[in-house]
Structure formats: C-alpha cells, structure tokens
Amino acid sequence: MGSDSISIFLAGDVMTGRGIDQLLPGSNPPRLRESFVHDARDYIALAEAVNGPIPRPVTPEWPWGEALALLDQAAPDLRIINLETSVTTSGRFAPGKGIHYRMHPGNIGCLTAAGIDACVLANNHVLDFGVRGLEETLDVLRAAGLRTAGAGRNAAGAWAPAELGTPGGRVLLFAAAHSSSGATRGNSALGERPGLAFLPDLSDAAADSLLERIRAERRPGDAVIVSLHWGSNWGYGVPPEQTRFAHRLVDGGADIIHGHSSHHPRPLETYRGRPVLYGCGDLINDYEGIRGYDEFRDDLRLLVLVTLDAVTHELRGLRLVPVRSRRLRLERAGLQDAEWLRRTLADACLPFRTQIEDDGEGGFRCGVP
C-alpha cells in the first residue's frame, strides 16, 4: 500500500573537497592552485584555530555529525543534495579557475553514510577537473548507487531527470545551472559533448524549454523537482527574474523549486501551494575560520524538509532544522544561534509573506497567512 505523502530532504551546496577531503581516509594530494592557499590542509588549520583540534583521519560520517541523527529522526523518503565537488583522482586542474574542488573516490562513504539518494551536479565546480573528472564523478556515483541530474556525458544525459521511487510515488529530479552562479556556457553539454545542463538566461523561453523536457518525461502521478544553481554568493535579495522564472515553472507543473549557490540561506515562499526555495545555503564545506561576510553567519546551516501530498503534490509541510558547522562537522544549533537565523530569515522572507516560526522542537515551521 502506498503512502499518502512524499517527504524529501533537500540540501544546498555539499562541498566535500579540499579540507573535507583531507580529513577523510582516502584523500587526494593536498596541492592547490589558489591565489592565497596552496595546501588544502591549511583549511583544516583555519578551522582548528577557531574551534580547536580535529582528529585525523575521521570517519566518513564526521562532516555530517549530529545532522545524521536529525535526518534519521525525520525519516524522509528521499535525500537530495547539490554536490558541488568533483569525485575524481584527476590532477588536470581546469584552466582559468581560481578554486578547484575534488573528493577522492575512496571517500564516497561520506555521501553514502548520509543515505543520499541523488546528487545534483549542475553547478560551477563539478567540472573543476575537466571532462575526465566529470566522467569519473558520474562513474563513482553510479557505482555507489547514487542517482544524478544536471550533468552528463552528452546533452541528453545532462538534461535527463533522476528517477526516484518513494512509497508515495515516483519523483523526477531535473537540474540546471545559470551563469549567475558562476557556471559558464563553455561547460554546457552540447550534442555528444559532456557537460552541464546550462540555462543561457532566465527568460520565459528558457523556462518553457525546460517545461517541454518535463512534459516529455513525466508520467501521470509523478512529482517534479526542479533544482537550480543560481544567484549570488551573498545577500538576501531575490532578483525579479528569478521569481518570474520559478513561478513560470510552477505554473507549468513543477512541484518544488530547489535553489542553491548562495553561501547562506535565502528567502523561500509558497506559490500556488508549491514551495520555492530560492537558496538553501551551504550545508557542508571547509569555510570555517575564513573571515569576511561575517554578518551573514555562514556557519549556520539548514536541513530543509519538505512534505508533499502524494496525490495532489501540494505542500503539506515545510520544516527547517538549524545546524552549525564546528570543527568541520555539523552540530545542532544552539538556542541563540537558531533564533538569530529564524529572525534573519523571517525578515528576508517578508516580501514573500512567508512566516518562519519556532516549532518548539528545535526547528522552524514555514507557512503563509
């Protein structure tokens, strides 16, 4: 017997390269080609300087920390992340980039330990080690049983959805990247050329083209998630073209808009009974100890939990669970930190009339009046 709902965990950017990779048992060589940091282990040292020693090597579960128990308690049907890291041993750094992320394939347990079902790859770092790195990423993820969307060995593969089964029915995950996130047209998949599902713009025509792909793949009863890597790294304002694009996708049949790219959570809204998450914020990275943009408190992260009606696919519940990165590991946010994040996000959501309220259970309940 099927379920009457579909519950989904959605994460923003999961960046398991550089310092995170160096913590894990099977790391790549630490050499970097960045302007100021030349050894990935220096990112561990920055974190230790702020919050104390970190053991090495750590278990694959370490970066997730207390988030694993929180996810197990929520027991979502699906767990979906934006994996903003190539999974490769390639040493061919993509030219013209200031930052490169890669995780050693031997550290894939960092993802499987969290029970991840699908990885969005439409972002500006999955090609940090070129086509070879992308193809190895696809191979490693597939071998580990993880589905992917947003990048592929050709254009058809890049735009194809990940097909995900749940007790409440099938879910299709589509993904694409926009240039506002740093993704470039040169990394787009064209014909038989490997690459990303790339959005040239956020026009009505681009939305309609994506909707045509959705209609071609969707079967009756399918729920549809559109995952978009877009927007600036910092700031709470949502450009009108993003709102218009998201609304057009929902008008055309999308059930969840899963936005990411920003380093901190951005506004969210409910539009026609469907959740639009403009920016889920980073979840796992090695930024701890890096100064700048302190007012955004990017050490505070969110677990986003969405529940849809299995038949109508309308939103039944939207819950946010605040966590904090400390010693490159997620832990439950303290009361003061959680309240700061709730209040900040509530203020940012005022233009969308979204209410962010404490649910009395360590999380936030989201809704509209």
Solvent accessible surface area in square Angstrom, and as a share of the most:
residue,aa,sasa,rsa
1,M,244,1.09
2,G,55,0.53
3,S,48,0.31
4,D,92,0.48
5,S,22,0.14
6,I,0,0.00
7,S,27,0.17
8,I,1,0.00
9,F,0,0.00
10,L,0,0.00
11,A,0,0.00
12,G,1,0.01
13,D,2,0.01
14,V,0,0.00
15,M,5,0.02
16,T,0,0.00
17,G,0,0.00
18,R,11,0.04
19,G,0,0.00
20,I,1,0.00
21,D,2,0.01
22,Q,26,0.12
23,L,0,0.00
24,L,5,0.02
25,P,90,0.57
26,G,24,0.23
27,S,40,0.26
28,N,7,0.04
29,P,89,0.56
30,P,35,0.22
31,R,127,0.46
32,L,19,0.10
33,R,130,0.47
34,E,17,0.08
35,S,92,0.59
36,F,189,0.79
37,V,28,0.16
38,H,116,0.52
39,D,35,0.18
40,A,2,0.01
41,R,119,0.43
42,D,64,0.33
43,Y,11,0.04
44,I,0,0.00
45,A,53,0.41
46,L,67,0.33
47,A,0,0.00
48,E,42,0.19
49,A,90,0.69
50,V,88,0.51
51,N,28,0.14
52,G,21,0.21
53,P,109,0.69
54,I,9,0.05
55,P,65,0.41
56,R,122,0.44
57,P,93,0.58
58,V,9,0.05
59,T,83,0.48
60,P,49,0.31
61,E,75,0.34
62,W,39,0.14
63,P,1,0.01
64,W,0,0.00
65,G,12,0.12
66,E,72,0.32
67,A,0,0.00
68,L,30,0.15
69,A,68,0.53
70,L,20,0.10
71,L,0,0.00
72,D,91,0.47
73,Q,146,0.65
74,A,42,0.33
75,A,67,0.52
76,P,18,0.11
77,D,49,0.25
78,L,4,0.02
79,R,30,0.11
80,I,0,0.00
81,I,0,0.00
82,N,0,0.00
83,L,0,0.00
84,E,7,0.03
85,T,0,0.00
86,S,0,0.00
87,V,0,0.00
88,T,0,0.00
89,T,63,0.37
90,S,1,0.00
91,G,40,0.38
92,R,162,0.59
93,F,15,0.06
94,A,15,0.12
95,P,126,0.79
96,G,91,0.88
97,K,60,0.25
98,G,51,0.49
99,I,70,0.36
100,H,8,0.03
101,Y,2,0.01
102,R,21,0.08
103,M,0,0.00
104,H,51,0.23
105,P,25,0.16
106,G,57,0.55
107,N,6,0.03
108,I,32,0.16
109,G,20,0.20
110,C,0,0.00
111,L,0,0.00
112,T,59,0.34
113,A,38,0.29
114,A,1,0.01
115,G,38,0.36
116,I,10,0.05
117,D,47,0.24
118,A,0,0.00
119,C,0,0.00
120,V,0,0.00
121,L,0,0.00
122,A,0,0.00
123,N,1,0.00
124,N,28,0.15
125,H,20,0.09
126,V,0,0.00
127,L,15,0.07
128,D,0,0.00
129,F,2,0.01
130,G,25,0.24
131,V,65,0.37
132,R,115,0.42
133,G,0,0.00
134,L,0,0.00
135,E,58,0.26
136,E,42,0.19
137,T,0,0.00
138,L,14,0.07
139,D,54,0.28
140,V,26,0.15
141,L,0,0.00
142,R,150,0.55
143,A,93,0.72
144,A,34,0.26
145,G,58,0.56
146,L,7,0.04
147,R,126,0.46
148,T,36,0.21
149,A,1,0.01
150,G,0,0.00
151,A,3,0.03
152,G,4,0.04
153,R,94,0.34
154,N,40,0.20
155,A,24,0.18
156,A,76,0.59
157,G,34,0.33
158,A,0,0.00
159,W,35,0.12
160,A,40,0.31
161,P,16,0.10
162,A,5,0.04
163,E,79,0.35
164,L,8,0.04
165,G,65,0.62
166,T,21,0.12
167,P,85,0.53
168,G,13,0.13
169,G,27,0.26
170,R,39,0.14
171,V,0,0.00
172,L,1,0.01
173,L,0,0.00
174,F,2,0.01
175,A,4,0.03
176,A,1,0.00
177,A,0,0.00
178,H,24,0.11
179,S,56,0.36
180,S,53,0.34
181,S,12,0.08
182,G,44,0.42
183,A,3,0.02
184,T,71,0.42
185,R,153,0.56
186,G,60,0.58
187,N,44,0.22
188,S,8,0.05
189,A,4,0.03
190,L,107,0.53
191,G,52,0.50
192,E,141,0.63
193,R,102,0.37
194,P,26,0.16
195,G,0,0.00
196,L,1,0.00
197,A,0,0.00
198,F,18,0.07
199,L,5,0.02
200,P,65,0.41
201,D,62,0.32
202,L,14,0.07
203,S,43,0.28
204,D,58,0.30
205,A,73,0.57
206,A,12,0.09
207,A,0,0.00
208,D,47,0.25
209,S,53,0.34
210,L,2,0.01
211,L,7,0.04
212,E,106,0.48
213,R,93,0.34
214,I,1,0.01
215,R,138,0.50
216,A,86,0.67
217,E,74,0.33
218,R,72,0.26
219,R,138,0.51
220,P,139,0.87
221,G,54,0.52
222,D,6,0.03
223,A,0,0.00
224,V,0,0.00
225,I,1,0.00
226,V,0,0.00
227,S,0,0.00
228,L,1,0.01
229,H,1,0.00
230,W,1,0.00
231,G,4,0.04
232,S,63,0.40
233,N,68,0.35
234,W,55,0.19
235,G,20,0.20
236,Y,59,0.22
237,G,59,0.57
238,V,27,0.15
239,P,46,0.29
240,P,102,0.64
241,E,71,0.32
242,Q,4,0.02
243,T,27,0.16
244,R,126,0.46
245,F,2,0.01
246,A,0,0.00
247,H,41,0.18
248,R,88,0.32
249,L,0,0.00
250,V,12,0.07
251,D,74,0.39
252,G,28,0.27
253,G,23,0.22
254,A,1,0.00
255,D,2,0.01
256,I,0,0.00
257,I,0,0.00
258,H,0,0.00
259,G,0,0.00
260,H,1,0.00
261,S,5,0.03
262,S,1,0.01
263,H,22,0.10
264,H,1,0.01
265,P,6,0.04
266,R,6,0.02
267,P,2,0.01
268,L,7,0.03
269,E,14,0.06
270,T,36,0.21
271,Y,48,0.18
272,R,155,0.57
273,G,24,0.24
274,R,44,0.16
275,P,0,0.00
276,V,0,0.00
277,L,6,0.03
278,Y,0,0.00
279,G,4,0.04
280,C,6,0.04
281,G,0,0.00
282,D,2,0.01
283,L,1,0.00
284,I,6,0.03
285,N,3,0.02
286,D,1,0.01
287,Y,31,0.12
288,E,15,0.07
289,G,20,0.19
290,I,78,0.39
291,R,192,0.70
292,G,39,0.38
293,Y,118,0.45
294,D,66,0.34
295,E,120,0.54
296,F,29,0.12
297,R,68,0.25
298,D,29,0.15
299,D,34,0.18
300,L,1,0.00
301,R,4,0.02
302,L,6,0.03
303,L,1,0.00
304,V,3,0.02
305,L,21,0.11
306,V,1,0.00
307,T,39,0.23
308,L,1,0.00
309,D,27,0.14
310,A,11,0.09
311,V,126,0.72
312,T,74,0.43
313,H,12,0.05
314,E,85,0.38
315,L,42,0.21
316,R,125,0.46
317,G,30,0.28
318,L,8,0.04
319,R,70,0.25
320,L,2,0.01
321,V,3,0.02
322,P,2,0.01
323,V,0,0.00
324,R,64,0.23
325,S,6,0.04
326,R,85,0.31
327,R,65,0.24
328,L,4,0.02
329,R,72,0.26
330,L,3,0.01
331,E,39,0.17
332,R,92,0.33
333,A,13,0.10
334,G,41,0.39
335,L,164,0.82
336,Q,162,0.72
337,D,30,0.15
338,A,16,0.12
339,E,63,0.28
340,W,62,0.22
341,L,8,0.04
342,R,50,0.18
343,R,116,0.42
344,T,28,0.16
345,L,2,0.01
346,A,20,0.15
347,D,86,0.44
348,A,16,0.12
349,C,0,0.00
350,L,126,0.62
351,P,107,0.67
352,F,37,0.15
353,R,154,0.56
354,T,7,0.04
355,Q,80,0.35
356,I,4,0.02
357,E,78,0.35
358,D,87,0.45
359,D,28,0.15
360,G,70,0.67
361,E,124,0.56
362,G,37,0.35
363,G,0,0.00
364,F,5,0.02
365,R,125,0.46
366,C,15,0.09
367,G,28,0.27
368,V,62,0.36
369,P,109,0.68
